[in-house]
Amino acid sequence: MLGQISRQSVRRFATSAVRKSSPNDGVPGKNIPFNIENKSLLTLKFMIFFGSGFAVPFIALRHQMLKA
């Protein structure tokens, strides 16, 4: 009895959460905070984002070695 009630409540919550989470009628890419229309600009932004994170330790090391 308790298992059946919990399954029903979980199912009701899951279906309502899915309905509330798609305000764009299931259009891919409409729920992300950046534009994916221009592929070359997107690639450039990804390269800058990940490249800066990769370069920070090397820049910090160079700064420390020049300071000494």
All heavy atoms as TSV, in Angstrom:
chain	resi	resn	atom	element	x	y	z
A	1	MET	N	N	0.817	-1.194	0.000
A	1	MET	CA	C	0.000	0.000	0.000
A	1	MET	C	C	0.864	1.263	0.000
A	1	MET	O	O	0.652	2.156	-0.805
A	1	MET	CB	C	-0.914	-0.046	1.228
A	1	MET	CG	C	-1.800	1.137	1.367
A	1	MET	SD	S	-3.137	1.007	0.202
A	1	MET	CE	C	-4.057	2.422	0.626
A	2	LEU	N	N	1.824	1.296	0.911
A	2	LEU	CA	C	2.707	2.462	0.999
A	2	LEU	C	C	3.567	2.589	-0.252
A	2	LEU	O	O	3.792	3.693	-0.749
A	2	LEU	CB	C	3.586	2.368	2.249
A	2	LEU	CG	C	4.533	3.541	2.489
A	2	LEU	CD1	C	3.727	4.818	2.676
A	2	LEU	CD2	C	5.395	3.281	3.696
A	3	GLY	N	N	4.023	1.462	-0.788
A	3	GLY	CA	C	4.828	1.484	-2.005
A	3	GLY	C	C	4.053	2.014	-3.193
A	3	GLY	O	O	4.569	2.761	-4.017
A	4	GLN	N	N	2.798	1.632	-3.288
A	4	GLN	CA	C	1.957	2.084	-4.393
A	4	GLN	C	C	1.706	3.591	-4.294
A	4	GLN	O	O	1.786	4.308	-5.292
A	4	GLN	CB	C	0.633	1.340	-4.385
A	4	GLN	CG	C	-0.274	1.693	-5.539
A	4	GLN	CD	C	-1.583	0.928	-5.485
A	4	GLN	OE1	O	-1.858	0.222	-4.525
A	4	GLN	NE2	N	-2.382	1.084	-6.519
A	5	ILE	N	N	1.473	4.087	-3.108
A	5	ILE	CA	C	1.245	5.521	-2.918
A	5	ILE	C	C	2.505	6.307	-3.242
A	5	ILE	O	O	2.454	7.344	-3.912
A	5	ILE	CB	C	0.770	5.804	-1.474
A	5	ILE	CG1	C	-0.613	5.195	-1.256
A	5	ILE	CG2	C	0.735	7.293	-1.194
A	5	ILE	CD1	C	-1.067	5.239	0.179
A	6	SER	N	N	3.655	5.822	-2.794
A	6	SER	CA	C	4.898	6.539	-3.074
A	6	SER	C	C	5.221	6.519	-4.570
A	6	SER	O	O	5.688	7.510	-5.117
A	6	SER	CB	C	6.051	5.948	-2.259
A	6	SER	OG	O	6.316	4.629	-2.672
A	7	ARG	N	N	4.961	5.396	-5.246
A	7	ARG	CA	C	5.200	5.339	-6.693
A	7	ARG	C	C	4.309	6.326	-7.429
A	7	ARG	O	O	4.742	6.997	-8.361
A	7	ARG	CB	C	4.967	3.924	-7.212
A	7	ARG	CG	C	6.133	2.990	-7.030
A	7	ARG	CD	C	5.955	1.732	-7.859
A	7	ARG	NE	N	4.721	1.006	-7.558
A	7	ARG	CZ	C	4.615	0.032	-6.657
A	7	ARG	NH1	N	5.676	-0.347	-5.983
A	7	ARG	NH2	N	3.467	-0.575	-6.455
A	8	GLN	N	N	3.056	6.423	-7.008
A	8	GLN	CA	C	2.134	7.353	-7.655
A	8	GLN	C	C	2.557	8.801	-7.442
A	8	GLN	O	O	2.508	9.611	-8.357
A	8	GLN	CB	C	0.717	7.147	-7.126
A	8	GLN	CG	C	0.061	5.885	-7.610
A	8	GLN	CD	C	-1.277	5.661	-6.947
A	8	GLN	OE1	O	-1.639	6.343	-5.986
A	8	GLN	NE2	N	-2.020	4.677	-7.445
A	9	SER	N	N	2.990	9.129	-6.234
A	9	SER	CA	C	3.405	10.507	-5.969
A	9	SER	C	C	4.692	10.846	-6.728
A	9	SER	O	O	4.836	11.953	-7.241
A	9	SER	CB	C	3.583	10.736	-4.469
A	9	SER	OG	O	4.612	9.919	-3.970
A	10	VAL	N	N	5.610	9.895	-6.811
A	10	VAL	CA	C	6.840	10.127	-7.574
A	10	VAL	C	C	6.515	10.309	-9.052
A	10	VAL	O	O	7.047	11.185	-9.714
A	10	VAL	CB	C	7.844	8.970	-7.362
A	10	VAL	CG1	C	8.965	9.020	-8.375
A	10	VAL	CG2	C	8.397	9.013	-5.956
A	11	ARG	N	N	5.621	9.494	-9.555
A	11	ARG	CA	C	5.235	9.610	-10.967
A	11	ARG	C	C	4.570	10.952	-11.252
A	11	ARG	O	O	4.846	11.602	-12.252
A	11	ARG	CB	C	4.318	8.467	-11.356
A	11	ARG	CG	C	3.965	8.496	-12.820
A	11	ARG	CD	C	3.064	7.358	-13.189
A	11	ARG	NE	N	2.674	7.480	-14.566
A	11	ARG	CZ	C	2.908	6.571	-15.488
A	11	ARG	NH1	N	3.517	5.465	-15.160
A	11	ARG	NH2	N	2.529	6.775	-16.717
A	12	ARG	N	N	3.668	11.401	-10.364
A	12	ARG	CA	C	3.024	12.701	-10.554
A	12	ARG	C	C	4.037	13.824	-10.529
A	12	ARG	O	O	3.979	14.752	-11.333
A	12	ARG	CB	C	1.972	12.932	-9.467
A	12	ARG	CG	C	0.586	12.519	-9.900
A	12	ARG	CD	C	-0.436	12.877	-8.867
A	12	ARG	NE	N	-0.582	11.704	-7.990
A	12	ARG	CZ	C	-0.540	11.723	-6.668
A	12	ARG	NH1	N	-0.424	12.853	-6.024
A	12	ARG	NH2	N	-0.650	10.613	-5.974
A	13	PHE	N	N	5.001	13.766	-9.602
A	13	PHE	CA	C	6.021	14.800	-9.521
A	13	PHE	C	C	6.912	14.792	-10.760
A	13	PHE	O	O	7.219	15.839	-11.313
A	13	PHE	CB	C	6.895	14.616	-8.275
A	13	PHE	CG	C	8.059	15.561	-8.242
A	13	PHE	CD1	C	7.860	16.893	-7.937
A	13	PHE	CD2	C	9.338	15.132	-8.541
A	13	PHE	CE1	C	8.919	17.774	-7.914
A	13	PHE	CE2	C	10.400	15.999	-8.531
A	13	PHE	CZ	C	10.195	17.325	-8.208
A	14	ALA	N	N	7.324	13.611	-11.212
A	14	ALA	CA	C	8.218	13.517	-12.364
A	14	ALA	C	C	7.566	14.056	-13.626
A	14	ALA	O	O	8.186	14.778	-14.399
A	14	ALA	CB	C	8.662	12.072	-12.571
A	15	THR	N	N	6.303	13.735	-13.845
A	15	THR	CA	C	5.643	14.215	-15.059
A	15	THR	C	C	5.402	15.715	-14.996
A	15	THR	O	O	5.534	16.408	-15.998
A	15	THR	CB	C	4.311	13.481	-15.301
A	15	THR	OG1	O	3.500	13.614	-14.147
A	15	THR	CG2	C	4.538	12.029	-15.616
A	16	SER	N	N	5.093	16.248	-13.811
A	16	SER	CA	C	4.892	17.698	-13.718
A	16	SER	C	C	6.226	18.433	-13.852
A	16	SER	O	O	6.277	19.518	-14.422
A	16	SER	CB	C	4.200	18.064	-12.408
A	16	SER	OG	O	5.034	17.775	-11.317
A	17	ALA	N	N	7.311	17.849	-13.333
A	17	ALA	CA	C	8.618	18.481	-13.464
A	17	ALA	C	C	9.060	18.518	-14.925
A	17	ALA	O	O	9.640	19.499	-15.373
A	17	ALA	CB	C	9.654	17.731	-12.619
A	18	VAL	N	N	8.759	17.476	-15.672
A	18	VAL	CA	C	9.113	17.456	-17.089
A	18	VAL	C	C	8.316	18.515	-17.837
A	18	VAL	O	O	8.851	19.237	-18.672
A	18	VAL	CB	C	8.871	16.055	-17.692
A	18	VAL	CG1	C	8.954	16.089	-19.200
A	18	VAL	CG2	C	9.868	15.068	-17.128
A	19	ARG	N	N	7.039	18.646	-17.534
A	19	ARG	CA	C	6.217	19.653	-18.201
A	19	ARG	C	C	6.692	21.057	-17.875
A	19	ARG	O	O	6.716	21.933	-18.730
A	19	ARG	CB	C	4.761	19.499	-17.788
A	19	ARG	CG	C	3.987	18.613	-18.724
A	19	ARG	CD	C	2.512	18.625	-18.399
A	19	ARG	NE	N	2.242	17.491	-17.524
A	19	ARG	CZ	C	1.612	17.561	-16.366
A	19	ARG	NH1	N	1.133	18.702	-15.941
A	19	ARG	NH2	N	1.431	16.499	-15.628
A	20	LYS	N	N	7.092	21.309	-16.639
A	20	LYS	CA	C	7.528	22.642	-16.235
A	20	LYS	C	C	8.916	22.979	-16.759
A	20	LYS	O	O	9.257	24.131	-16.900
A	20	LYS	CB	C	7.526	22.753	-14.711
A	20	LYS	CG	C	6.148	22.753	-14.114
A	20	LYS	CD	C	6.228	22.809	-12.616
A	20	LYS	CE	C	4.862	22.674	-11.997
A	20	LYS	NZ	N	4.929	22.635	-10.542
A	21	SER	N	N	9.732	21.978	-17.055
A	21	SER	CA	C	11.108	22.244	-17.441
A	21	SER	C	C	11.277	22.525	-18.923
A	21	SER	O	O	12.367	22.836	-19.365
A	21	SER	CB	C	12.003	21.059	-17.060
A	21	SER	OG	O	11.694	19.952	-17.886
A	22	SER	N	N	10.236	22.419	-19.719
A	22	SER	CA	C	10.381	22.645	-21.154
A	22	SER	C	C	9.474	23.772	-21.630
A	22	SER	O	O	8.446	23.525	-22.249
A	22	SER	CB	C	10.082	21.359	-21.921
A	22	SER	OG	O	8.763	20.945	-21.642
A	23	PRO	N	N	9.846	25.040	-21.344
A	23	PRO	CA	C	8.998	26.147	-21.791
A	23	PRO	C	C	9.130	26.426	-23.285
A	23	PRO	O	O	8.344	27.167	-23.832
A	23	PRO	CB	C	9.511	27.323	-20.974
A	23	PRO	CG	C	10.937	27.001	-20.734
A	23	PRO	CD	C	10.977	25.502	-20.573
A	24	ASN	N	N	10.101	25.832	-23.952
A	24	ASN	CA	C	10.346	26.107	-25.362
A	24	ASN	C	C	9.836	24.998	-26.256
A	24	ASN	O	O	10.316	24.819	-27.367
A	24	ASN	CB	C	11.844	26.316	-25.593
A	24	ASN	CG	C	12.359	27.479	-24.795
A	24	ASN	OD1	O	11.743	28.536	-24.774
A	24	ASN	ND2	N	13.472	27.292	-24.112
A	25	ASP	N	N	8.899	24.227	-25.780
A	25	ASP	CA	C	8.268	23.163	-26.558
A	25	ASP	C	C	9.254	22.144	-27.092
A	25	ASP	O	O	9.106	21.640	-28.194
A	25	ASP	CB	C	7.443	23.754	-27.703
A	25	ASP	CG	C	6.328	24.647	-27.193
A	25	ASP	OD1	O	5.798	24.340	-26.116
A	25	ASP	OD2	O	6.010	25.635	-27.869
A	26	GLY	N	N	10.308	21.857	-26.353
A	26	GLY	CA	C	11.240	20.812	-26.732
A	26	GLY	C	C	12.200	21.192	-27.839
A	26	GLY	O	O	12.746	20.315	-28.496
A	27	VAL	N	N	12.431	22.470	-28.077
A	27	VAL	CA	C	13.364	22.897	-29.114
A	27	VAL	C	C	14.780	22.769	-28.568
A	27	VAL	O	O	15.108	23.385	-27.548
A	27	VAL	CB	C	13.080	24.352	-29.546
A	27	VAL	CG1	C	14.078	24.801	-30.593
A	27	VAL	CG2	C	11.673	24.474	-30.063
A	28	PRO	N	N	15.646	21.959	-29.199
A	28	PRO	CA	C	16.996	21.784	-28.677
A	28	PRO	C	C	17.802	23.081	-28.724
A	28	PRO	O	O	17.775	23.808	-29.710
A	28	PRO	CB	C	17.615	20.745	-29.614
A	28	PRO	CG	C	16.481	20.103	-30.312
A	28	PRO	CD	C	15.388	21.106	-30.359
A	29	GLY	N	N	18.507	23.362	-27.643
A	29	GLY	CA	C	19.383	24.519	-27.591
A	29	GLY	C	C	18.719	25.794	-27.131
A	29	GLY	O	O	19.382	26.823	-27.036
A	30	LYS	N	N	17.459	25.792	-26.818
A	30	LYS	CA	C	16.775	27.014	-26.396
A	30	LYS	C	C	16.845	27.232	-24.894
A	30	LYS	O	O	16.501	28.298	-24.415
A	30	LYS	CB	C	15.302	26.988	-26.832
A	30	LYS	CG	C	15.137	27.035	-28.324
A	30	LYS	CD	C	15.662	28.335	-28.883
A	30	LYS	CE	C	15.474	28.367	-30.380
A	30	LYS	NZ	N	16.046	29.566	-30.978
A	31	ASN	N	N	17.294	26.253	-24.140
A	31	ASN	CA	C	17.359	26.398	-22.692
A	31	ASN	C	C	18.792	26.575	-22.190
A	31	ASN	O	O	19.053	26.416	-21.013
A	31	ASN	CB	C	16.715	25.192	-22.007
A	31	ASN	CG	C	17.391	23.897	-22.371
A	31	ASN	OD1	O	18.165	23.837	-23.322
A	31	ASN	ND2	N	17.105	22.850	-21.627
A	32	ILE	N	N	19.724	26.927	-23.067
A	32	ILE	CA	C	21.105	27.160	-22.655
A	32	ILE	C	C	21.401	28.654	-22.734
A	32	ILE	O	O	20.776	29.376	-23.519
A	32	ILE	CB	C	22.100	26.350	-23.518
A	32	ILE	CG1	C	21.872	26.599	-24.999
A	32	ILE	CG2	C	21.994	24.876	-23.212
A	32	ILE	CD1	C	22.855	25.887	-25.906
A	33	PRO	N	N	22.350	29.156	-21.936
A	33	PRO	CA	C	22.558	30.608	-21.855
A	33	PRO	C	C	23.433	31.192	-22.962
A	33	PRO	O	O	23.853	32.334	-22.847
A	33	PRO	CB	C	23.228	30.772	-20.494
A	33	PRO	CG	C	23.949	29.507	-20.294
A	33	PRO	CD	C	23.089	28.437	-20.917
A	34	PHE	N	N	23.721	30.454	-24.004
A	34	PHE	CA	C	24.504	31.002	-25.104
A	34	PHE	C	C	23.928	30.532	-26.424
A	34	PHE	O	O	23.180	29.566	-26.490
A	34	PHE	CB	C	25.986	30.604	-24.992
A	34	PHE	CG	C	26.210	29.143	-24.725
A	34	PHE	CD1	C	26.296	28.251	-25.769
A	34	PHE	CD2	C	26.344	28.672	-23.436
A	34	PHE	CE1	C	26.504	26.906	-25.535
A	34	PHE	CE2	C	26.556	27.336	-23.189
A	34	PHE	CZ	C	26.630	26.452	-24.243
A	35	ASN	N	N	24.258	31.249	-27.488
A	35	ASN	CA	C	23.707	30.978	-28.806
A	35	ASN	C	C	24.528	29.900	-29.507
A	35	ASN	O	O	25.757	29.972	-29.529
A	35	ASN	CB	C	23.717	32.263	-29.630
A	35	ASN	CG	C	23.007	32.121	-30.946
A	35	ASN	OD1	O	22.352	31.119	-31.197
A	35	ASN	ND2	N	23.141	33.126	-31.779
A	36	ILE	N	N	23.862	28.925	-30.105
A	36	ILE	CA	C	24.567	27.867	-30.820
A	36	ILE	C	C	24.317	27.932	-32.317
A	36	ILE	O	O	24.640	27.007	-33.042
A	36	ILE	CB	C	24.184	26.475	-30.280
A	36	ILE	CG1	C	22.701	26.219	-30.406
A	36	ILE	CG2	C	24.651	26.309	-28.863
A	36	ILE	CD1	C	22.290	24.800	-30.105
A	37	GLU	N	N	23.739	29.040	-32.776
A	37	GLU	CA	C	23.447	29.191	-34.200
A	37	GLU	C	C	24.728	29.336	-35.017
A	37	GLU	O	O	24.884	28.715	-36.051
A	37	GLU	CB	C	22.548	30.410	-34.426
A	37	GLU	CG	C	21.205	30.315	-33.728
A	37	GLU	CD	C	20.301	29.279	-34.341
A	37	GLU	OE1	O	20.335	29.110	-35.573
A	37	GLU	OE2	O	19.565	28.634	-33.579
A	38	ASN	N	N	25.645	30.189	-34.573
A	38	ASN	CA	C	26.893	30.444	-35.293
A	38	ASN	C	C	27.960	29.475	-34.777
A	38	ASN	O	O	28.517	29.656	-33.699
A	38	ASN	CB	C	27.319	31.897	-35.078
A	38	ASN	CG	C	28.463	32.307	-35.971
A	38	ASN	OD1	O	29.094	31.466	-36.610
A	38	ASN	ND2	N	28.729	33.589	-36.003
A	39	LYS	N	N	28.263	28.453	-35.572
A	39	LYS	CA	C	29.166	27.385	-35.109
A	39	LYS	C	C	30.601	27.869	-34.937
A	39	LYS	O	O	31.293	27.467	-34.001
A	39	LYS	CB	C	29.143	26.210	-36.087
A	39	LYS	CG	C	27.776	25.595	-36.284
A	39	LYS	CD	C	27.277	24.928	-35.039
A	39	LYS	CE	C	25.945	24.262	-35.308
A	39	LYS	NZ	N	25.332	23.729	-34.141
A	40	SER	N	N	31.080	28.754	-35.805
A	40	SER	CA	C	32.464	29.221	-35.687
A	40	SER	C	C	32.636	30.111	-34.457
A	40	SER	O	O	33.646	30.020	-33.752
A	40	SER	CB	C	32.895	29.953	-36.951
A	40	SER	OG	O	32.033	31.038	-37.214
A	41	LEU	N	N	31.656	30.961	-34.168
A	41	LEU	CA	C	31.726	31.793	-32.970
A	41	LEU	C	C	31.634	30.938	-31.710
A	41	LEU	O	O	32.336	31.194	-30.724
A	41	LEU	CB	C	30.615	32.839	-32.987
A	41	LEU	CG	C	30.635	33.856	-31.864
A	41	LEU	CD1	C	31.921	34.667	-31.901
A	41	LEU	CD2	C	29.428	34.769	-31.959
A	42	LEU	N	N	30.794	29.923	-31.743
A	42	LEU	CA	C	30.684	29.004	-30.613
A	42	LEU	C	C	32.007	28.278	-30.374
A	42	LEU	O	O	32.462	28.149	-29.240
A	42	LEU	CB	C	29.566	28.000	-30.857
A	42	LEU	CG	C	29.323	26.962	-29.775
A	42	LEU	CD1	C	28.829	27.633	-28.503
A	42	LEU	CD2	C	28.331	25.920	-30.247
A	43	THR	N	N	32.647	27.833	-31.449
A	43	THR	CA	C	33.940	27.164	-31.326
A	43	THR	C	C	34.991	28.103	-30.740
A	43	THR	O	O	35.770	27.717	-29.864
A	43	THR	CB	C	34.400	26.648	-32.697
A	43	THR	OG1	O	33.403	25.785	-33.222
A	43	THR	CG2	C	35.713	25.909	-32.589
A	44	LEU	N	N	35.001	29.348	-31.194
A	44	LEU	CA	C	35.952	30.337	-30.678
A	44	LEU	C	C	35.719	30.592	-29.188
A	44	LEU	O	O	36.674	30.642	-28.402
A	44	LEU	CB	C	35.829	31.638	-31.467
A	44	LEU	CG	C	36.749	32.763	-31.037
A	44	LEU	CD1	C	38.199	32.384	-31.327
A	44	LEU	CD2	C	36.370	34.035	-31.740
A	45	LYS	N	N	34.466	30.718	-28.789
A	45	LYS	CA	C	34.159	30.940	-27.377
A	45	LYS	C	C	34.581	29.750	-26.511
A	45	LYS	O	O	35.109	29.930	-25.414
A	45	LYS	CB	C	32.664	31.207	-27.195
A	45	LYS	CG	C	32.234	32.568	-27.676
A	45	LYS	CD	C	30.752	32.765	-27.464
A	45	LYS	CE	C	30.290	34.101	-27.995
A	45	LYS	NZ	N	28.837	34.291	-27.819
A	46	PHE	N	N	34.344	28.535	-27.010
A	46	PHE	CA	C	34.766	27.348	-26.267
A	46	PHE	C	C	36.285	27.286	-26.164
A	46	PHE	O	O	36.824	26.916	-25.112
A	46	PHE	CB	C	34.226	26.081	-26.928
A	46	PHE	CG	C	32.901	25.633	-26.384
A	46	PHE	CD1	C	31.737	26.232	-26.795
A	46	PHE	CD2	C	32.827	24.620	-25.451
A	46	PHE	CE1	C	30.523	25.844	-26.292
A	46	PHE	CE2	C	31.611	24.215	-24.942
A	46	PHE	CZ	C	30.454	24.828	-25.361
A	47	MET	N	N	36.983	27.630	-27.230
A	47	MET	CA	C	38.448	27.610	-27.195
A	47	MET	C	C	38.984	28.628	-26.191
A	47	MET	O	O	39.918	28.337	-25.438
A	47	MET	CB	C	39.009	27.883	-28.586
A	47	MET	CG	C	38.850	26.720	-29.532
A	47	MET	SD	S	39.291	27.071	-31.244
A	47	MET	CE	C	40.911	27.740	-31.102
A	48	ILE	N	N	38.396	29.813	-26.155
A	48	ILE	CA	C	38.836	30.830	-25.195
A	48	ILE	C	C	38.528	30.385	-23.772
A	48	ILE	O	O	39.367	30.511	-22.873
A	48	ILE	CB	C	38.172	32.181	-25.516
A	48	ILE	CG1	C	38.740	32.744	-26.814
A	48	ILE	CG2	C	38.349	33.170	-24.374
A	48	ILE	CD1	C	37.996	33.957	-27.343
A	49	PHE	N	N	37.347	29.843	-23.551
A	49	PHE	CA	C	36.944	29.422	-22.199
A	49	PHE	C	C	37.844	28.320	-21.663
A	49	PHE	O	O	38.404	28.429	-20.565
A	49	PHE	CB	C	35.485	28.967	-22.226
A	49	PHE	CG	C	34.977	28.501	-20.902
A	49	PHE	CD1	C	34.663	29.410	-19.909
A	49	PHE	CD2	C	34.810	27.150	-20.642
A	49	PHE	CE1	C	34.187	28.980	-18.685
A	49	PHE	CE2	C	34.335	26.716	-19.426
A	49	PHE	CZ	C	34.018	27.634	-18.440
A	50	PHE	N	N	37.997	27.242	-22.431
A	50	PHE	CA	C	38.812	26.125	-21.958
A	50	PHE	C	C	40.301	26.423	-22.053
A	50	PHE	O	O	41.087	25.968	-21.226
A	50	PHE	CB	C	38.466	24.852	-22.728
A	50	PHE	CG	C	37.112	24.307	-22.382
A	50	PHE	CD1	C	36.084	24.357	-23.302
A	50	PHE	CD2	C	36.867	23.774	-21.142
A	50	PHE	CE1	C	34.825	23.868	-22.987
A	50	PHE	CE2	C	35.609	23.276	-20.807
A	50	PHE	CZ	C	34.592	23.334	-21.734
A	51	GLY	N	N	40.707	27.204	-23.048
A	51	GLY	CA	C	42.117	27.560	-23.185
A	51	GLY	C	C	42.607	28.438	-22.054
A	51	GLY	O	O	43.731	28.292	-21.582
A	52	SER	N	N	41.757	29.359	-21.608
A	52	SER	CA	C	42.167	30.219	-20.490
A	52	SER	C	C	42.328	29.396	-19.215
A	52	SER	O	O	43.256	29.615	-18.440
A	52	SER	CB	C	41.154	31.333	-20.289
A	52	SER	OG	O	39.901	30.811	-19.920
A	53	GLY	N	N	41.440	28.452	-18.989
A	53	GLY	CA	C	41.568	27.594	-17.809
A	53	GLY	C	C	42.803	26.714	-17.863
A	53	GLY	O	O	43.423	26.423	-16.843
A	54	PHE	N	N	43.183	26.296	-19.059
A	54	PHE	CA	C	44.376	25.473	-19.207
A	54	PHE	C	C	45.643	26.315	-19.050
A	54	PHE	O	O	46.655	25.832	-18.536
A	54	PHE	CB	C	44.365	24.799	-20.583
A	54	PHE	CG	C	45.512	23.869	-20.813
A	54	PHE	CD1	C	45.549	22.626	-20.211
A	54	PHE	CD2	C	46.564	24.239	-21.637
A	54	PHE	CE1	C	46.611	21.770	-20.418
A	54	PHE	CE2	C	47.627	23.391	-21.852
A	54	PHE	CZ	C	47.651	22.149	-21.239
A	55	ALA	N	N	45.609	27.581	-19.472
A	55	ALA	CA	C	46.807	28.416	-19.475
A	55	ALA	C	C	47.120	29.042	-18.122
A	55	ALA	O	O	48.272	29.421	-17.875
A	55	ALA	CB	C	46.654	29.516	-20.520
A	56	VAL	N	N	46.147	29.177	-17.253
A	56	VAL	CA	C	46.350	29.868	-15.974
A	56	VAL	C	C	47.496	29.276	-15.150
A	56	VAL	O	O	48.335	30.037	-14.644
A	56	VAL	CB	C	45.030	29.928	-15.163
A	56	VAL	CG1	C	45.269	30.314	-13.725
A	56	VAL	CG2	C	44.078	30.897	-15.821
A	57	PRO	N	N	47.630	27.968	-14.972
A	57	PRO	CA	C	48.762	27.459	-14.184
A	57	PRO	C	C	50.121	27.786	-14.801
A	57	PRO	O	O	51.077	28.091	-14.082
A	57	PRO	CB	C	48.548	25.948	-14.162
A	57	PRO	CG	C	47.123	25.751	-14.475
A	57	PRO	CD	C	46.711	26.888	-15.337
A	58	PHE	N	N	50.205	27.767	-16.116
A	58	PHE	CA	C	51.478	28.076	-16.764
A	58	PHE	C	C	51.829	29.557	-16.621
A	58	PHE	O	O	52.994	29.915	-16.413
A	58	PHE	CB	C	51.425	27.680	-18.242
A	58	PHE	CG	C	51.244	26.208	-18.448
A	58	PHE	CD1	C	50.011	25.694	-18.795
A	58	PHE	CD2	C	52.309	25.337	-18.262
A	58	PHE	CE1	C	49.835	24.334	-18.983
A	58	PHE	CE2	C	52.151	23.975	-18.440
A	58	PHE	CZ	C	50.910	23.474	-18.802
A	59	ILE	N	N	50.833	30.416	-16.711
A	59	ILE	CA	C	51.071	31.851	-16.526
A	59	ILE	C	C	51.466	32.133	-15.092
A	59	ILE	O	O	52.384	32.922	-14.829
A	59	ILE	CB	C	49.813	32.645	-16.932
A	59	ILE	CG1	C	49.578	32.501	-18.433
A	59	ILE	CG2	C	49.925	34.105	-16.545
A	59	ILE	CD1	C	48.252	33.037	-18.915
A	60	ALA	N	N	50.829	31.474	-14.126
A	60	ALA	CA	C	51.179	31.660	-12.716
A	60	ALA	C	C	52.595	31.165	-12.439
A	60	ALA	O	O	53.358	31.816	-11.706
A	60	ALA	CB	C	50.177	30.931	-11.834
A	61	LEU	N	N	52.981	30.043	-13.025
A	61	LEU	CA	C	54.332	29.520	-12.847
A	61	LEU	C	C	55.368	30.476	-13.431
A	61	LEU	O	O	56.392	30.762	-12.805
A	61	LEU	CB	C	54.459	28.151	-13.519
A	61	LEU	CG	C	55.847	27.511	-13.467
A	61	LEU	CD1	C	56.186	27.134	-12.039
A	61	LEU	CD2	C	55.897	26.302	-14.378
A	62	ARG	N	N	55.101	30.990	-14.624
A	62	ARG	CA	C	56.020	31.941	-15.252
A	62	ARG	C	C	56.158	33.195	-14.397
A	62	ARG	O	O	57.255	33.714	-14.199
A	62	ARG	CB	C	55.517	32.311	-16.642
A	62	ARG	CG	C	56.434	33.257	-17.377
A	62	ARG	CD	C	55.902	33.545	-18.774
A	62	ARG	NE	N	56.806	34.375	-19.532
A	62	ARG	CZ	C	56.821	35.706	-19.475
A	62	ARG	NH1	N	55.992	36.337	-18.674
A	62	ARG	NH2	N	57.678	36.405	-20.187
A	63	HIS	N	N	55.051	33.678	-13.855
A	63	HIS	CA	C	55.074	34.866	-12.999
A	63	HIS	C	C	55.928	34.610	-11.751
A	63	HIS	O	O	56.734	35.459	-11.363
A	63	HIS	CB	C	53.655	35.240	-12.604
A	63	HIS	CG	C	53.584	36.332	-11.600
A	63	HIS	ND1	N	53.894	37.643	-11.895
A	63	HIS	CD2	C	53.242	36.322	-10.280
A	63	HIS	CE1	C	53.759	38.376	-10.808
A	63	HIS	NE2	N	53.358	37.591	-9.813
A	64	GLN	N	N	55.762	33.447	-11.129
A	64	GLN	CA	C	56.522	33.135	-9.921
A	64	GLN	C	C	58.017	32.973	-10.224
A	64	GLN	O	O	58.869	33.374	-9.431
A	64	GLN	CB	C	55.978	31.850	-9.290
A	64	GLN	CG	C	54.609	31.998	-8.681
A	64	GLN	CD	C	54.603	32.970	-7.516
A	64	GLN	OE1	O	55.543	33.051	-6.724
A	64	GLN	NE2	N	53.535	33.743	-7.428
A	65	MET	N	N	58.348	32.397	-11.390
A	65	MET	CA	C	59.752	32.207	-11.724
A	65	MET	C	C	60.417	33.540	-12.073
A	65	MET	O	O	61.588	33.746	-11.747
A	65	MET	CB	C	59.878	31.229	-12.889
A	65	MET	CG	C	59.504	29.812	-12.463
A	65	MET	SD	S	59.667	28.630	-13.797
A	65	MET	CE	C	61.427	28.509	-13.908
A	66	LEU	N	N	59.694	34.450	-12.715
A	66	LEU	CA	C	60.270	35.747	-13.025
A	66	LEU	C	C	60.389	36.623	-11.788
A	66	LEU	O	O	61.262	37.486	-11.721
A	66	LEU	CB	C	59.421	36.461	-14.086
A	66	LEU	CG	C	59.491	35.881	-15.486
A	66	LEU	CD1	C	58.525	36.621	-16.409
A	66	LEU	CD2	C	60.898	35.947	-16.041
A	67	LYS	N	N	59.528	36.426	-10.824
A	67	LYS	CA	C	59.544	37.218	-9.594
A	67	LYS	C	C	60.758	36.869	-8.733
A	67	LYS	O	O	61.305	37.730	-8.064
A	67	LYS	CB	C	58.258	36.950	-8.820
A	67	LYS	CG	C	58.026	37.909	-7.686
A	67	LYS	CD	C	56.636	37.793	-7.110
A	67	LYS	CE	C	56.522	36.550	-6.258
A	67	LYS	NZ	N	55.256	36.515	-5.485
A	68	ALA	N	N	61.195	35.650	-8.788
A	68	ALA	CA	C	62.298	35.198	-7.915
A	68	ALA	C	C	63.653	35.629	-8.403
A	68	ALA	O	O	63.995	36.179	-9.314
A	68	ALA	CB	C	62.295	33.682	-7.827
